Amino acid sequence: MKSPAISMQKHLFMVSWLHIIFGGLLISLSLTGLWLGVERGGLNLPTTLIFVMIGLPLFLGGIGLLRRWPRIRNIMLIVGVMNLINFPVGTVLGIYTLWVLWSPEGKQLLTGN
């Protein structure tokens, strides 16, 4: 029988990589949109900034979760709640993030308490 802590380690690893991938895709999309906007003669800076503001915390938070920075848990709980309005992918990612980080095992993995 597997211990619950080992299972939660896998969930934490998965949440970390999902944030890195989703954040990286948003940042890549924003830079591509900026490049296409400049290429076509119209600068698409507001949309680029919105995507970067959404993608950068996801990307950096995923790295922090992988490295198990103790303070990243509180930041990622906020990011998880904010992701809930990003339907449909962000909603699923937000629910999964909140489930992993609010669980006693997830809290123990990140804070050591």
Residue pairs with C-beta under 8 A, 6 or more apart in sequence:
4 105
5 105
5 108
5 109
7 105
8 100
8 103
8 105
8 106
8 109
9 109
11 96
11 99
11 100
11 106
12 65
12 100
12 106
12 109
12 110
13 66
15 62
15 65
15 96
15 97
15 100
15 101
16 62
16 63
16 65
16 66
17 62
17 66
18 62
18 93
18 96
19 58
19 59
19 61
19 62
19 65
19 76
19 79
19 93
19 97
20 58
20 59
20 62
20 63
20 66
21 62
22 55
22 58
22 89
22 90
22 93
23 54
23 55
23 56
23 57
23 58
23 59
23 60
23 61
23 62
24 55
24 59
25 55
26 51
26 52
26 54
26 55
26 58
27 51
27 52
27 55
27 56
27 59
29 51
29 55
30 47
30 48
30 49
30 50
30 51
30 52
30 55
31 48
33 44
33 47
33 48
33 51
34 43
34 44
34 45
34 48
36 44
37 43
37 44
37 45
37 47
37 48
54 86
57 75
57 79
58 79
58 83
61 72
61 75
61 76
61 79
64 72
64 75
64 76
65 72
65 76
65 110
68 109
68 110
69 110
70 110
70 111
70 112
72 110
73 101
73 106
73 107
73 110
73 111
76 97
76 101
77 97
77 98
77 101
77 102
79 97
80 93
80 94
80 95
80 97
80 98
80 101
81 94
81 98
82 94
83 90
83 91
83 93
83 94
83 97
84 90
84 91
84 94
84 95
85 91
86 93
86 94
100 106
101 107
101 110
107 113
